[in-house]
Amino acid sequence: MTALQMTPRLLSECLTQPEAEVFIRVEHRCLAITLNRPKALNSLNSKMALAISRALRFAAQDSAIQCVVVDAVGGRAFCAGGDVREMAGVLRESGSIAGHKLACQFSAREYRLDRQIHHFPKPYIALVDGIVMGGGLGLSAHAARRIVSEHLDMTMPETAIGLFPDIGAAWFLNFYPGRAGVFTAMTGHRLNTADGVQVNFAHHVVPKALFPDLRRALIAAAPSTPTDVDHVVAKFAVRLHELNHGAGMVPSLMPYLPLIQECFSAPSAREIMSRLATRAAGGDDLAATTLAHLRTRCPTSLALAVEHVNRAQGRSVDYVLKMDYLLAIRCFAVPDFVEGIRALLVDKDNKPNWQPADIDAVSDDRIAAFFAPPDPARGEVELDFNLVE
């Protein structure tokens, strides 16, 4: 029996070996966590989420641990999200009831971990280089401090696979300027380092070449407050205009800002796409391109994404994560998620058969049903944050 399989009683029992999918160890007075699935772009699976959650639980209570430093190996990605192939495979191969139960268990485990990170009582520091998607944002967006490289490539791509931006995204997307959060939730638009600064994801920008030195400095200092983290990082941080040999970096969102203001300020996905269609008919090429892109995404997911961000305004992270869970288990119960994974990642024909296939066919009643309270008669329960694994 491995340390991951048994129920740990001490932090030492949560530590893993360097070859593990997530390498967890204590360095100086820091809990060091390294995602180690480079061939899978460090995507987060259920076992990894459990291992990290257990280590954080004990680290929070251990007075010898002053901070947590999270990074990843591979050079291309911090974390390309939750392992949706794993979930889709479970739904497809384990039978409808058993598969649905396992997929729900993974989502619950992931969302509880996101909450742990958000409320962690010591500095949780994410060193984010390269691709960060979906569940990878769960591991970083809730951090006390996020340090990004010049290679940040950040997106929430869930509407392409029959899901919605989860992991508490509806909470932090509301802090994006204007309705940029709705735009990125619907389109999965990829944000660069300059965008990361603009949308308040990046606390600091540090060149990738300096990440090893920065990490060593953080481990040596073991900062016990976010301000102490800032002091350590200040020696390595740069301004955007200092990147790319002084050429700087321009936010990729910039050309879309007028479109976001006029179209994505609408209260529903249907109205957003209607406004885009009007602008496209008037000769707006960017509106036409954006609309064509949205028409490839799951219509129900688009409607859910907008409604979820709207409802999350002014609400707590805990509220949003509980709603994430309820929406997720209901998405798993309809065909779009497995179909989206098939079309995008398995057969790769990029021809998903969405049900319904058009945004105008997604009724208000259908979306309202996703947000209804849990129905015990259908086996639905509220996400339990107190469950300890």
Secondary structure, 3 states (H helix, E strand, C coil): CCCCCCCCCCHHHHCCCCCCCEEEEEECCEEEEEECCHHHCCCECHHHHHHHHHHHHHHHHCCCCCEEEEEECCCCEEECCECHHHHHHHHHHCCHHHHHHHHHHHHHHHHHHHHHHHCCCCCEEEEECCEEEHHHHHHHCCCCEEEECCCCEEECCHHHCCCCCCCCHHHHHHHCCCCHHHHHHHHCCCECHHHHHHCCCCCEECCHHHHHHHHHHHHHHCCCCHHHHHHHHCCCCCCHHHCHHHCCCCCCCHHHHHHHHHCCCCCCHHHHHHHHHHHHHCCCHHHHHHHHHHCCCCHHHHHHHHHHHHHHCCCCHHHHHHHHHHHHHHHHCCCHHHHHHHHHHHCCCCCCCCCCCCHHHCCHHHHHHHCCCCCHHHCCCCCCCCCCC
